[in-house]
Amino acid sequence: MRVFVTGGTGHSGSYIIGELIAAGHEVTGLARSDTAAAALSAFGAKVRRGDLEDLDGLKEAAADSDGVIHLAHRQDLLFSGGIDAVAAAEHPIMLAYGEALAGTGKPLVAAGSIGSSGSLGRPATEEDPALPTGDEHKGTLHARNIVETAVIDLAERGVRSSVVRIANIAHSTTDRAGFLMQLIALAKEKGFVGYPGDGANLWNAVHVRDAAAVLRLALEKGPAARYWHAVGDEGIPFREIAEAIGSRLGLPVMSIPTDVLMVPGYFGFLANLVTQSYPASNLITRRTLGWEPTQPGLLADLDNGHYFPAG
Ligand SMILES: NC(=O)c1ccc[n+]([C@@H]2O[C@H](COP(=O)([O-])OP(=O)(O)OC[C@H]3O[C@@H](n4cnc5c(N)ncnc54)[C@H](OP(=O)(O)O)[C@@H]3O)[C@@H](O)[C@H]2O)c1
């Protein structure tokens, strides 16, 4: 297939290009700068110069392709407008892809998040839809659910659209700004590793190379209107993650009382997230797409030499 990929220079994106080329596909990546163009060429992709703000350009690129994998996101808007602004910028992009691909049956695979189906008190599955989004969700991660819902809705217009929900913690040797990097930086800054309350809340994780395989399989053979879970570790207690980081850094590990002052005091803007529990199942993804994670799990991958370089 001739695949159009956005976000090919990002953490997940840089693995998907190699994954697609190794499977015999031809990849064109969106680049908004010379640096991005050079990186995409180095990965073996063709380059299409453009920006997420150019909806006509995205439509043209989608129409020229046999399928689209969309991973780019306007993270630059986070600081000015929060998650609402990021979602508001992404929603019209999905509608633009819809215009380009309607009636073609071509695949559109977009990144989503575990957590979009809410706190269910049980592991989230691929059958749990994204929660509807309302004004009351402004400023929360739910605000982005309009994007997942728009992608799924495109199936009714003849697009083989699906959402790959990437685990909350994506890890690899090229992780620059992911959740693990932030936890490690916080621990170094504070001189100890914190976990909220009893730390029994569960976090899911995936190696981005395994996530890339889910994205490819969804593109190649995933039915329309489906959610897939790119999840390797289905639920690790937060305390275990904190203890693993503490043992590598030689720092004490301590509970942070879950009150309104203490959690933000340690975790800052991550405070609303770290107290959540996000167990997630990957069973339907494995069974339907024939996917199996092959890379190290989160705790083993802490010793990949990237997170804690020797010395
Ligand atoms: N745990 C996770 O990491 C996780 C979990 C759930 C969902 N996701 C989602 O998965 C997707 C990929 O995440 P990631 O961590 O791999 O992304 P990332 O490392 O932050 O990379 C962002 C990508 O978007 C591109 N981009 C940003 N603004 C752009 C613009 N205006 N025009 C064109 N390209 C632009 C960047 O290109 P440049 O190289 O030019 O900057 C880069 O390739 C995102 O939608 C994210 O929300 C991630």
The ligand as an ORCA input file, in Angstrom:
! r2SCAN-3c Opt
* xyz 0 1
  N       1.620      7.273     25.740
  C       1.597      7.986     24.604
  O       2.619      8.446     24.125
  C       0.272      8.193     23.915
  C      -0.862      7.698     24.526
  C      -2.075      7.888     23.904
  C      -2.149      8.570     22.705
  N      -1.023      9.071     22.142
  C      -1.171      9.805     20.872
  O      -0.360      9.200     19.890
  C       0.007     10.187     18.935
  C       1.508     10.143     18.744
  O       2.129     10.496     19.964
  P       3.703     10.655     20.047
  O       4.053     10.699     21.505
  O       4.352      9.671     19.163
  O       3.890     12.118     19.425
  P       5.128     13.078     19.584
  O       6.377     12.334     19.874
  O       4.728     14.207     20.515
  O       5.254     13.689     18.091
  C       4.330     14.619     17.588
  C       4.393     14.569     16.087
  O       3.447     15.502     15.555
  C       4.106     16.304     14.588
  N       3.481     17.628     14.554
  C       3.183     18.434     15.589
  N       2.631     19.572     15.159
  C       2.575     19.477     13.810
  C       2.108     20.345     12.795
  N       1.591     21.560     13.085
  N       2.191     19.945     11.502
  C       2.719     18.728     11.192
  N       3.181     17.854     12.123
  C       3.113     18.237     13.418
  C       5.535     16.382     15.080
  O       6.377     16.774     14.013
  P       7.748     17.611     14.233
  O       8.871     16.602     14.163
  O       7.769     18.563     13.095
  O       7.676     18.274     15.575
  C       5.754     14.935     15.524
  O       6.040     14.128     14.417
  C      -0.527     11.519     19.460
  O      -1.766     11.783     18.862
  C      -0.723     11.254     20.924
  O      -1.705     12.082     21.494
  C       0.190      8.889     22.717
*
